[in-house]
């Protein structure tokens, strides 16, 4: 590990940014408000998507911005909170947060810190290393982040276009004013994690957990664990439990086989990542419906992580039909008989529904979904996808009824909920390279258009002479 290497890299970053610093002047006219300063853009979420969006705006000389995150510094995003994979699932050569600057890439940082040989021998980036990279990225770019700040409510001022944000802070509730709002709140940022009612309503809360929640696996040592789910996160949690010394893990999935094909690997090319959103509704629907039907399988090394333990078993074609408590035991009914567990881990994903988000609940009914704009052909429906928000070209919410909520155009949904409308974007590392650029360009376009009359007046008043003499110098 080399401090000298990082020092040299940081000097290179500064030089690269200086070389590319054109145009160099801030340009957005400030707004005034009786209740305090007005930010041009507030970004909710200080993880990878929020930081990259902030950097993109700063490069475009939109500096009156703020990032807020409910987590303490260094714990933004899922990587050291609930992500239980050993490494990222994305290939190590990923790019995106760098926004085209080679010295800011994960590879440049890794080689500066650990050496080129270490990079060459690396398979995939450990998740903790990715978090370290993001912390370095935030520090070296001086991105303005307020940690321990949680967005509670959005109140629009329709007459001014200002969004009033009520934020919970360590010092109590605070008011933040902004013209534009970016929700970069991750996978569940457009809804909530899902636990089936037949579990939540029956099993005591300390006897089950969703894969997105904190789980004290050490407390489960010697216990019988049931895992519900076929996706990569279900296997990640199974592996973590086995490594903690549980008595057994039985992983159950309703599919006839474990998903094998990972559509995310197919999606990683510039045509799809850059231009999925340019397609019509039917094409976008058909692409994403197929991708969602495939699901994301556990990587091979994740499956081996589980399979190496003789106390691990997976059961295909084995949905959980009912759950009940019998004394201290959790009985689960399946087509293959009753299974008995001490603790349940639920990997049933999330539901996209704006009404589930406290900050959006007050006007969730005004947000257009795909169900409001699109009717799938017969036989091509999907009851989960149809609930996704129908977004504009820069991730902005759109109105269910035109004119009912103009402020929605100023709220940009840079979460997994954007997937059907925009493809891979902020909640996916694979899509950041293209999603961040699209979002940033949309934000600065809107800021420009909102002040076009101001700039016309400024142009007409501009009288700085460039030609100062019409005589030949003596």
N, C-alpha and C positions, 0 to 999 in steps of 0.2 A: 504494500500500500504506500502511495507516494504523495506526500503533501506538496513536494516540488512540482510534480506533474499537474496537480490541480491548480496550483498558483499560475503555472504557465498557461494552462487551458483558459483560466479565467481572464488572463491578459489577452488571449486570442479572441475570446468572446467579445470583450470590450472593443478590440480593434475591428472585428468583423461588423459589429453594430455601428461603429463610427463610419466605416466605409460604405455602409448601406443606408446611411441616415439622410435620405432624400425622399420627399420634401421634409424639411427639418422644422418647420414652424407649427406650433399649436394653432388650431383654426376654429374650434367650436366656440361660438359666443356663449359667455356664462349666463345662467339664469339666476334671477333673484326671487326670493320668496320670503314672506313675513315670518314663516316658521323656521327658517334656517337655510343653510347652503343646499344647493340642488346639484346632485351628481348627474353627469350625462349618462352613465351606465353603472348599475349595481349588478354584480354577479353573485348569485347564491350558490355556494359550493366552492371550496378551495382545493379540490382534487385536481386531477389531470386536466379535465375539460375546462374548469373555471380558470386555472392558472394560464393555460394556453390561450384562452379567449382574452384574458386581460393583457397578455403579452402582445397578441395580435392588435388589439386596440391601441396600446402604447406605441407600437411601431407605426401606426397610422396617425400618430400625434393626437389621439384622444386620451388625454391623461387625467381628466377629471372623473376618475372611476374608483370603485371600491369593490373588493371581494369580501364577503362574509362567510363564515363557516361555523357551524354549531360545535365542532370538535375542538379540543386543544391543539395547539401548534404541533405539527409533526404526526398527527393522527387523522388527518383529513382522508376521506375516501375509505375504501374497504380493506386496504392491503394489510394493515395490522389491527384491524377491528374484527372483521368476521370472515375475510377471505382465508380459506384453510387449504388452498393448494400450496404446494411447495414452491413452484415456479409459476410465472405467467404462462398462459396458454398460447400467447402470441409469439411468433418467431422473434428471435433476438434482434434481427436487423430492422425492426420497426422504426418508423420515423413519424413525426407528427408534431409533438410539442415544440420542436426546434423551429418550425415554420420556415424550413429551407436553409437554415444556418448550420453548416456542418459542425462547427465547434460546440453547438448546443445539443447535438444528438446524444441519445443514450450511449451509443458506442464510444463517442469521443470522451464522454465523462468516465465511462467504465475503464477505458484504456489508460486514461490519465491517472485514475485512482489505483487500478490493480495491475496494469501492464497489458501490452498487446498480446503476449502469450496467453495470459489468463482469458482474454476475450476469445482468442482462437480456440481454446479448449472448452469454452462455455457452451452448454446446450441451450438452455433458456434462462432468462433472468429470474433469480429468486425474487419473490414478491417483496421481501424486506429491502432488497437492493433497489427495486423500482421505487419504493417509497423514499429511500435515501436520495435517489436521483431527483425526485420531485421536490424534496426539501432544498436541495442544492439549486435547482432551477429557480425556485421562488426567491431564494436569497440573492443569487447572482444577478437577477433581473430586477430586484427591488420592487416586487409586485406588492401593492398595498392590500394587505389582508388583515381583517379583524377576526380573531378566533373567539370561540365561546360566544358567538352571536348567532341566534337562531331566529329565522323569519317566522313570525306568528300570523301576520295578517297583511293583506294588500288592500288599500282603500284608494280608488282612483278619484282624482279631481277632474271631472270631464271638461270643466271650463278652461282649465290650464293645461291639461294633458299630463300633469305631474302624478306620479304614483307615490302614495304615502305608505311607507313600510313600517309596521310595528315590529320591533326586534327585541327579543329577550337577551339581556346581557348580564354579566356578573354584577352590575350595579343597578339592575332593574330594567324595566322596559324603556326603550329609546325609540325616537322617531327618525327615520332616514327618508329623505326625499330624492327621487330620481326621475329622469325622463324615460329611460329604458331599463328593463329588468331582464336578466338572463337567469333562467333556472337551470343550473348545472348540477343537479342533485342526484345524479346517478341512476341506477337501474330502477329503483322504486320511486323515482322522483315524479312520475306521472300517475302514481296510484299507491298501492301498499303491498307488502308481502302477504301471501295467502296461506292461511291454515284452515283446512276444511272444518266446517262446523261440527261434524261428527267426532272430531278430535277435541277442538277447543271447548266445546260444551260439555264434555264428558270427563276428560283427563285433567287432574289437578295441574295448575300452571307450572309447578316446579317439577313436573314429570314429563314435560315435552318442551321442545324448542324448534323454531324455524331455523333453517341453515343460516339465515341472515342475523341471528341473534347471538349474543354472548353465551357460550356454553362452557361450564367448568368441567372439562373432561376428566380432570384428576378426581373429581368427586364421583365419577362414574366407574372408576376402576373396579373390576370384578362384577359389573352389572351386565345384564342382557339388553342389548340395544337393537331397536327396530328402526330402520331408515326407510322412508317412503320417497321414491323419486328415481328417475332414470338419468337425470342430467349430471353434468360434471361436478356441480357443487354437492350433490348427494354423495358421490364417491369421495370427494374431498373430505367431507365430514366423517364418512365411514373410515377412511384411512387415519384421520386424526384420532378417532375414538380407539381404533385398534392399537395405535402406537401408545396411547395412554394406558393400555392394559385392561380394557374392558373384557368381560368374559366371552362375549360373542357379539357379532354384528350380522343381522339378517337384513339385506337390502331388497326391497320389493318394488317391482315396477309393473304397470298394467300392460305394457307392450309385450309382444310375443318374443322380442329379442332386444338386447341392449342396442341403442343407436350406434351405428358404426361409422357413418359418413359425416364429416364435419363441414357443413356448408360455409362456415366462416373462412376456411382455407380457400374455397373457390372464390369467395367474394373479394379476395385481396389482390385486385388489379385495378388500374386507374380508370378503365372504362366504367366499371360498376361503381366504384367508390366515388368517382367524380361526377357521374351523370345519371345515376339511378333516379334522382329526383326530377330529371327532365322528362321522364316518361309519363304517359297518361295514367289515369287511375286504374284501368283494367290491367295494364302491364305491371304496374307496381304491386297491385293486389296479388296477381298470379305468382310473381317472383317471391314475395314475402310469405305467401301462404305455403308454398313448397318448402321454403327455408324453415319455417316454423314447424311444419310437419316432420322434417328431418330431425329437428332438435340438435343440441350440441352434445356429442358423446364425451365420455371421459377420455382424456388423452391416454395413450398406451401406458405411459409411466404411472399415471394415476391409477389405472386399473391394476397394474402390477403392484403398486403400493398396498392395495387392499388384498389382492389374491395371494400375496406371500404369507399371509397370516392364515393358519389352518382353521381359525375360528370365524372366518368370513365366509358367508354364503350369499349368493344373489338368487332371486326367484323371479323369473319372467312370467308373464301372463298371470300376475298375482296382485291384483288391486286389493286395497283394504276396503272391505264391504261394511264393516261395523267395528266399533271399538267400545269396550266397557271395562269397568273396574271390577275386579273380584278380589276383595281384600286389598292387599298391597300390589297385586299383580295387574298388569295391563293386558287384557285379552283382545286380540285382533282377529276378526273373522276374514278369511280369504278363500278363494276357490280351492285352495290346496289344504284347507283345514285351519284350525285355530292355532295362532302363534301367541306365545306369552313373553312379555318383555317387562323390563324395569323402567325403561326410558325410551321415548320416541324422538327421533330427529326427522323433521318434516321438510322435504325438499320439493315442495309443490309450487315454487316460483312466486309470481306476483300477479296482481290484477291491475290493469291500467284503467283508472277511473278518477277523473279530476276531483270528484266529490269526496274522495278519500283523503285528499291533501288539505290540511287545515288552512293553508294560506290561499287555496283556490276555492274552497267550499262555498263561499258566499256568492260567487258568480259562476260556479261550475256548470249550471244549467244553460249558460249563455255560450259555452265553448262548443264549437262544432266538432263532431266526431265523424268518422268515416261512415257511420250509419246514416248521418244527415246528408251526405253528399254522394253516396255510392251504393248501388245495389248489386251484389255479386250475381253472376250468372247461376242458373239452377245447377245445384250439385257442387258449387265452388264456394260455399259459405264457410265462415269460421266465426263462432260466437265470441271468441276472445279478441281477434284482430279487429272486428268491426267496431269495437269500443275505443280504439285508439284515436287520439285527437287528429283532426284534419288540419294540417299546418300550412302556412304560407311559405313562400320561397326562401325565407330566411329564418325558418323555425318558429315564426310567430303564430300564436293562436289566431284562429279565425272565428267569426261570429256565427252562431247557429242561425240567427235571424239578422239580416243586414241592418245595421243601425242600432242594434240592441245594446251593444257594449263596445264602443270604439276603442276603449283602453286596451282591449285584448291585442291590438296590433303592436303594443309596446311591451308585451310580455312574450319572451322567446323561450320555447321549451326545448332546451338542449339536453334532454334526458333520453333514456331508452324508449320513452313514449314517442319519440320522433321517428322511430325505425320504419314504420309503414310509409310515412310521408317522405322521409328524406334518406332512407337507407342507413348504413352504419355512420355514426356521427360522434357525439361527445362522450356517450357512455361506453363506447367501444374504442380501445386503443387503436384497433385496425383502421377505424374511420376518421381519426382525428386530423390527419393530414389534409383531408378535403373538407370535413365538416366545419372545422374552426375557420377556415378561409371563407366558406360560404356564409357563416354566421357573422363574422366580422365585417365582411363587405356589405351585408344587409344592414347591419347596425349603422355603419358610417353613411350609407346611402340615405337611410331614414333621417339621420341627424342633418345631413346636407339639405335634403328636400324641405325639412321643417324650417330651415333658415334661409331658403333661396332668396327671399325678398331682401333680407338683411345683406346678403352678399352682393346682390345687384346694386343696392344703394352704396355699399362699400366700394364696388367697382367704379361706379359713377363718380364717387368722391376721390378716387385714387389719382393723385397728381404728382407722384414722385418722378422727376425727370431722370431719364437715363442718358439722353443726349444733352449735354450741358454747354456745348460750344459748337458753333458753325464756322469757326475760323480755323485756318491751319496754324498749328503751334509754331511760335517763333523759333 
